[in-house]
Every structure is written in structure tokens, then in C-alpha cells.
Amino acid sequence: MSALKQRGGDKFKKFVRDNSEGKKSITLQVGFFKGSKYDDGTQVAQVAVINNFGTRSKKTGKVRIPARPFFSQATEIYKADRKRIIKEAFIPQRTARKSVALVGDKIVELIQTRITKLRTPPKSEATLRLRPGKTNPLIDTGLMRKSVLFKIDDDK
């Protein structure tokens, strides 16, 4: 979907070097990972991409599923607030890995919040007839929201 790359200045690099238990780098990935599937075998990541960007008919070009850019919006919110988020997470009393995990938790929370709060465009009338009472356009079973995770890879 979208990738965020965070590179820091000299202070940030020194913090990671001094607090990373001998690791040379730490990578944070946030999103939907392989293995998270719906009961019918559909990958959650595929559904998330379709919902974020929408789809169009190949024949007519008409919108089939409208874009509901929850992930893109969460990314923009993080970018706008990342200095504060990183400053709060990276303190000398924490290891670099724990600090990165706190940033991961915050980004997961931002994405899940966008999934929960996004209301437009609404579900189609046909979808509402199939699933009465479920009006949130991004939540049916709750699996997509629950599947937002982060991974930390540390290299030696």
C-alpha cells in the first residue's frame, strides 16, 4: 500500500546505535501481513488495498468499489505528528527496540482508528441489504481492523 521510511539525524542514529543491544539496524513494518486471511481464503491485505484505493470496472471504467483511504489518511496523520511520536518513544531509559515498538503501536492505533471512524463514502444500498445494521463501510467482521500489525526486524 504505502511505505513510511524514517531516517533520523545524528542524534537519532546515535540513540539507535547506543541502545540497540549490538544490532546495526532496526526496521519497523506496519500494515497487513501474509497469513491473515478471511474464512474464504482471501488475504486481508488484498481487501485492505481494494478498500483504500477502490476499484473500477475494466470494461466501463465505472467505480465498482469507491476508495476509502483509511491507510493513506493514517499515513498522513503520522507524518504530520511523527516528530512528537518519536520524541515520546525514544527516551534514554528504553532500548531502541522498545522505542520502535512504541512507534509501531502508535501507527497501528492510527490505522485502526481510521478504519473505525471512516464513514464516507457509505456502503451501497445493495451491501446494506445484504448486511443490515452494519453501516461502517470498512467493518463487517472486524478482521481487517484486528489484522493491522507491526513487525520489527533487527539486523546484526
C-alpha positions in Angstrom: 0.0 0.0 0.0 2.2 2.7 1.3 5.5 2.7 3.0 6.9 5.1 5.6 10.6 5.4 5.9 12.0 7.1 8.9 15.6 8.2 8.9 17.0 10.3 11.6 19.6 12.8 12.1 22.8 12.3 14.1 21.0 12.2 17.5 18.6 9.6 16.3 21.3 7.4 14.7 23.4 7.6 17.9 20.4 6.7 20.1 19.8 3.6 18.0 23.5 2.7 17.9 23.8 3.1 21.7 20.6 1.4 22.7 20.1 -1.5 20.2 21.8 -4.3 22.0 24.6 -4.7 19.4 22.2 -4.6 16.4 23.3 -2.5 13.5 19.8 -1.5 12.4 16.1 -1.9 13.3 13.3 -1.9 10.8 9.7 -1.3 11.6 7.0 -2.6 9.2 3.3 -1.7 9.8 0.3 -3.0 7.9 -1.3 -6.2 6.8 0.9 -9.3 6.7 0.8 -12.6 4.7 -1.1 -15.2 6.6 -4.0 -13.1 7.7 -7.0 -14.4 5.8 -10.7 -14.4 5.7 -12.6 -17.7 6.1 -12.8 -18.0 2.3 -9.0 -17.7 2.0 -8.9 -14.1 0.7 -5.9 -12.2 2.0 -6.8 -9.4 4.4 -4.0 -7.3 2.7 -5.8 -7.6 -0.6 -9.1 -6.4 0.9 -7.3 -3.5 2.6 -5.7 -2.4 -0.7 -9.0 -2.6 -2.5 -10.8 -0.6 0.2 -8.0 2.0 0.5 -7.7 2.7 -3.3 -11.1 1.5 -4.6 -11.7 -0.4 -7.9 -13.0 0.4 -11.3 -14.7 -1.8 -14.0 -12.1 -2.8 -16.7 -14.8 -2.5 -19.3 -16.6 0.7 -18.4 -14.2 2.5 -16.1 -17.1 3.0 -13.6 -16.3 2.8 -9.9 -17.1 -0.6 -8.5 -15.8 -0.1 -5.0 -15.1 3.5 -4.0 -11.8 4.5 -2.4 -11.9 4.7 1.3 -8.4 5.8 2.0 -8.0 4.8 5.7 -4.4 3.8 5.3 -3.4 6.8 3.3 -5.1 9.1 5.8 -3.3 7.3 8.8 0.0 7.8 7.0 -0.6 11.5 6.6 -1.6 11.8 10.2 1.6 10.0 11.3 3.8 12.2 9.0 2.3 15.3 10.5 2.9 14.2 14.1 5.9 11.9 13.8 8.4 14.2 15.5 6.3 14.2 18.7 5.6 10.4 18.4 9.3 9.6 18.0 10.3 12.1 20.7 7.9 10.4 23.2 9.0 6.9 22.2 12.8 7.3 22.1 14.0 8.1 25.6 17.3 7.0 27.1 15.7 4.7 29.6 14.3 2.5 26.8 16.1 0.2 24.4 15.9 1.1 20.7 13.7 -2.0 20.1 11.2 -1.0 22.8 11.1 2.6 21.4 10.5 1.3 17.9 7.7 -1.0 19.2 6.1 2.0 20.8 6.1 3.8 17.5 4.7 0.7 15.9 1.9 0.6 18.4 1.0 4.2 17.7 0.9 3.7 13.9 -1.3 0.6 14.3 -3.6 2.6 16.5 -3.8 5.4 13.9 -4.7 2.9 11.2 -7.3 1.1 13.3 -8.8 4.5 14.3 -9.2 5.5 10.7 -10.8 2.1 9.9 -13.3 2.7 12.8 -14.0 6.4 12.1 -14.2 6.5 8.3 -17.8 6.8 7.2 -17.6 8.1 3.6 -18.3 7.0 1.1 -21.0 4.9 2.8 -21.8 1.3 1.9 -24.0 0.9 -1.1 -27.7 0.2 -0.7 -27.1 -3.3 -2.1 -24.5 -4.0 0.6 -26.7 -2.6 3.3 -29.5 -5.0 2.2 -27.0 -7.9 2.4 -25.7 -6.9 5.8 -28.4 -4.9 7.6 -27.3 -3.0 10.7 -23.6 -2.8 9.7 -23.2 0.7 8.4 -19.4 1.2 8.8 -18.1 0.9 5.3 -14.8 -0.7 6.5 -16.0 -3.0 9.2 -18.0 -6.1 8.6 -16.4 -8.9 10.6 -13.7 -6.7 12.2 -10.9 -8.9 10.9 -9.3 -6.1 8.8 -9.0 -3.8 11.8 -7.8 -6.6 14.0 -5.2 -7.6 11.4 -3.3 -4.3 11.4 0.1 -5.3 13.0 3.7 -4.3 13.2 6.9 -6.3 12.8 10.3 -5.4 13.9 13.4 -6.8 12.2 16.8 -6.2 13.7 19.9 -6.9 11.7 23.3 -7.7 13.1 
